Amino acid sequence: MPIYEYICQDCDHRFDRYWPTAASALDQQPDCPDCASTATRRTISQVAVLGKLGGLTPQEQSAASAETAKTASYTPKEQIQTFQANKQRKREQGK
C-alpha cells in the first residue's frame, strides 16, 4: 500500500495519502483535508535514517539539499510566490 505526500497549493497544507496500488495514485488527485481544494500536488518526501549519527549522514544531507535545490530550480516563480503569499496569510490569520 503506497503512501504519497501531497501539498495543497491553496493553503500550503502538507498531508499523506494511502493508496491501494501505485497505479491508483497516478489516476487520482486527492482533495486537501484542510480546505477541500482540488489544487494539490505530490511532493518529494524527505526520509530520515536513524544510525550512529541519530539522523542523516553528511552525504545523505548533502544529497537531500541537492534534491531540494533541483526541485526549486524547476518550480515556477509564480508558484513560489503563491506559496509565500499563502504562508504570510496563514501567519497573519494566526495572530
Helices and strands as residue ranges (DSSP letters): E 3-8, E 14-18, H 22-27, E 40-43, H 58-73, H 77-94
